[in-house]
């Protein structure tokens, strides 16, 4: 019943910034972990960043210091601020919401392309 709507992807030059956002089409009563994954051509999907309901965060080593994940619980929205983008950040980015009962929702993916 729930769809995750992503926005903010696009084409930027190396060193630039983008801000991704993701929110469910309908309000969700409780959301535990919220995160962002990405998948580049020929690569497996990998975790980029995750944030708990309490605000604790974790990042892939490749994006530490450059990306920031945040959430607005009132809006059921998760954000990913990406700074100092590199060509190797090019991928389809997917948001992910985990709710009680081992239920996981995925966004449709948004393309991020970083040119050199």
Buried (B, 14 or more C-beta within 10 A) or exposed (E): EEEBBBEBBEEBEEEBEBBBBBBBEEEBEEBEBBBBBBBBEEEEBEBBBBBBEEEEBBBBEEBEEBBBBBBEEEEBBBBBBBBEBBEEBBBBBBBBBBBEEEEEBBBEBBEBBBEE
